[in-house]
Amino acid sequence: MVSKISEPRTEFYGLDISEKLCQIARQNNPEATIVKGDAENLPYADNTFDIVLMTETLEHMLDYSKAVKEVERVLKSRGVFIVTVPNRDWLQYDFYKPFIDKHRFQPVQDHYFRFTELTDLLESNNFRILKHKGSDNLFYYGWKHTIEQVGAFFLPFLYKKMKRLIVKSVNEK
């Protein structure tokens, strides 16, 4: 993926709390610098990055407010933070949650966000929301995907009820 979006002077960094997943990421992205670390204590200097992408991660943090503060710290002024999280208001959440919890590789404390809760968290940490949307499962395609996308097109308020929240924000420091 990194090779598809990189430009000649672009540098990519990745971080995961699992050394095993870091090894896999290094194998799949040899041009990126991948380190084992904790998103609540990022191992980077202040004002390092132009863009931070955090996908399907924030909901696993013990202190998600601290993780967002860390992103704010390492982002340059006017830097962009793109975050995706499962949506607590997803119409089928209560049905799927027991199944998801039962089939985990390891126990995890999750905090699924409501849209307003996520935007409040970001705005209270010096981020301004540029764009938000809902999505069905980011990695699933098929008839269900098509139905949800068509429904969201004709009924835009459904975006707030879809499985994933995708928020693009800018650091206002």
Backbone torsions as a table, in degrees:
resi	resn	phi	psi	omega
1	MET	NA	-41.7	-177.5
2	VAL	-58.4	-41.4	-177.9
3	SER	-65.7	-26.0	-178.9
4	LYS	-74.7	-25.1	-176.1
5	ILE	-114.5	-0.5	-175.6
6	SER	-81.1	147.6	172.7
7	GLU	-111.1	167.2	-173.8
8	PRO	-51.6	-35.9	-176.1
9	ARG	-109.1	22.9	-179.9
10	THR	-90.7	135.0	175.6
11	GLU	-114.8	139.2	-179.7
12	PHE	-118.0	137.1	177.6
13	TYR	-128.3	144.5	176.9
14	GLY	-134.5	155.4	-178.0
15	LEU	-144.3	137.7	173.8
16	ASP	-147.8	151.6	-179.9
17	ILE	-79.3	-15.7	-178.8
18	SER	-100.1	121.6	177.9
19	GLU	-63.3	-36.6	179.1
20	LYS	-60.4	-44.9	178.8
21	LEU	-69.1	-31.6	174.8
22	CYS	-63.2	-41.9	179.1
23	GLN	-61.9	-43.6	178.5
24	ILE	-62.8	-43.6	179.4
25	ALA	-62.8	-39.5	178.3
26	ARG	-63.9	-39.8	178.7
27	GLN	-65.4	-41.0	-177.3
28	ASN	-81.2	-19.1	-176.5
29	ASN	-137.8	67.4	-175.7
30	PRO	-62.2	-21.8	-179.9
31	GLU	-81.3	-7.4	-179.4
32	ALA	-99.1	153.9	174.2
33	THR	-96.9	110.8	-176.5
34	ILE	-110.9	128.8	179.9
35	VAL	-129.1	151.5	172.9
36	LYS	-81.8	130.7	-179.5
37	GLY	-172.4	-179.4	-174.8
38	ASP	-116.2	126.3	-178.6
39	ALA	-66.8	-15.6	177.1
40	GLU	-84.5	-9.7	177.7
41	ASN	-144.1	70.9	-174.1
42	LEU	-63.6	134.1	-176.9
43	PRO	-85.5	44.3	-177.7
44	TYR	-130.7	153.3	178.7
45	ALA	-71.4	160.4	174.4
46	ASP	-57.7	146.7	173.6
47	ASN	56.8	44.1	-177.3
48	THR	-90.5	-41.1	-166.4
49	PHE	-111.1	146.3	172.4
50	ASP	-82.3	-35.6	-177.3
51	ILE	-137.7	137.5	170.7
52	VAL	-124.1	127.7	176.9
53	LEU	-112.7	122.9	177.8
54	MET	-126.7	105.9	-175.1
55	THR	-115.9	123.9	177.9
56	GLU	53.9	45.7	-177.3
57	THR	-128.8	-45.6	-171.7
58	LEU	-54.9	-34.9	-177.1
59	GLU	-67.1	-15.2	-179.8
60	HIS	-93.3	-6.7	-176.3
61	MET	-71.2	142.0	173.3
62	LEU	-71.3	-36.7	178.9
63	ASP	-127.8	82.3	-175.0
64	TYR	-66.3	-25.9	175.9
65	SER	-66.3	-40.6	177.6
66	LYS	-64.7	-39.2	178.7
67	ALA	-62.7	-41.7	178.5
68	VAL	-67.4	-38.0	176.0
69	LYS	-61.6	-37.7	178.1
70	GLU	-66.4	-40.6	175.9
71	VAL	-61.7	-44.5	179.0
72	GLU	-59.6	-37.8	-179.2
73	ARG	-67.0	-43.2	-174.8
74	VAL	-84.9	-14.2	177.5
75	LEU	-78.3	141.9	172.3
76	LYS	-69.8	161.3	174.9
77	SER	-56.0	133.7	-177.1
78	ARG	68.2	15.0	176.1
79	GLY	-69.3	158.8	-175.5
80	VAL	-107.0	132.5	176.4
81	PHE	-115.9	119.4	177.1
82	ILE	-112.4	123.9	-176.6
83	VAL	-131.7	138.8	173.1
84	THR	-123.9	139.1	178.7
85	VAL	-143.6	155.0	171.6
86	PRO	-63.8	147.0	-176.2
87	ASN	-96.2	118.1	178.7
88	ARG	-62.8	-26.9	-179.6
89	ASP	-90.3	8.7	176.3
90	TRP	-56.2	134.7	-173.1
91	LEU	-57.3	-30.7	-175.9
92	GLN	-104.6	11.6	-175.1
93	TYR	-53.6	-52.6	-175.4
94	ASP	-63.0	-28.7	178.4
95	PHE	-73.5	-43.7	-173.7
96	TYR	-85.0	-26.1	-173.0
97	LYS	-55.5	-46.5	179.0
98	PRO	-59.9	-37.4	178.5
99	PHE	-66.2	-44.1	179.9
100	ILE	-61.8	-46.5	-178.5
101	ASP	-62.8	-37.0	-177.4
102	LYS	-69.2	-28.8	-173.6
103	HIS	-107.2	30.1	177.6
104	ARG	-81.4	152.5	174.5
105	PHE	-73.0	-33.5	178.7
106	GLN	-148.9	155.0	179.4
107	PRO	-65.7	139.6	-178.8
108	VAL	-139.8	139.3	173.0
109	GLN	-88.0	113.4	-178.6
110	ASP	-103.3	149.5	170.7
111	HIS	-131.5	100.4	179.0
112	TYR	-82.6	128.7	-172.8
113	PHE	-89.0	145.5	163.7
114	ARG	-86.0	156.1	-177.1
115	PHE	-55.2	-50.1	-177.4
116	THR	-64.8	-33.9	178.9
117	GLU	-65.6	-42.1	179.0
118	LEU	-67.1	-45.4	-179.8
119	THR	-65.8	-37.0	176.0
120	ASP	-62.5	-42.3	178.6
121	LEU	-60.7	-46.1	-179.4
122	LEU	-67.0	-46.8	-177.7
123	GLU	-65.3	-32.3	178.4
124	SER	-73.6	-8.2	178.2
125	ASN	-116.0	34.9	173.2
126	ASN	70.3	23.9	175.1
127	PHE	-105.1	143.8	173.9
128	ARG	-111.6	129.5	-178.1
129	ILE	-73.8	122.0	177.0
130	LEU	-92.9	-37.7	-175.7
131	LYS	-160.0	145.7	173.2
132	HIS	-143.0	155.1	175.8
133	LYS	-158.9	166.4	173.5
134	GLY	-107.4	161.9	-180.0
135	SER	-150.5	153.5	168.4
136	ASP	-78.7	-167.3	-178.6
137	ASN	-54.1	125.9	-175.8
138	LEU	-62.8	-20.3	-173.2
139	PHE	-116.0	16.1	-175.6
140	TYR	-119.8	136.3	175.8
141	TYR	-132.1	153.6	179.9
142	GLY	145.8	-168.1	-174.6
143	TRP	-61.8	-38.2	-179.5
144	LYS	-64.2	-41.4	177.7
145	HIS	-57.1	-46.6	-177.8
146	THR	-63.4	-44.4	179.8
147	ILE	-61.5	-45.5	-179.4
148	GLU	-64.6	-40.4	-178.9
149	GLN	-67.8	-42.4	178.5
150	VAL	-64.6	-43.7	178.1
151	GLY	-60.2	-41.6	-179.9
152	ALA	-68.1	-32.2	178.8
153	PHE	-65.9	-45.4	-177.1
154	PHE	-83.0	-23.2	179.8
155	LEU	-128.5	78.3	-172.2
156	PRO	-55.7	-28.1	179.3
157	PHE	-62.0	-19.1	178.4
158	LEU	-65.9	-21.1	178.7
159	TYR	-53.9	-34.9	-179.9
160	LYS	-74.1	-8.2	-179.7
161	LYS	-110.4	10.2	-178.0
162	MET	-89.9	172.0	-168.8
163	LYS	-64.9	-36.7	-175.8
164	ARG	-120.7	142.4	170.3
165	LEU	-103.1	130.7	177.5
166	ILE	-121.2	119.6	-176.4
167	VAL	-125.9	129.0	174.0
168	LYS	-109.9	125.3	-177.2
169	SER	-135.8	164.2	-179.9
170	VAL	-122.8	140.4	179.4
171	ASN	-75.0	123.4	-175.4
172	GLU	-97.3	15.7	-177.6
173	LYS	-71.5	NA	NA
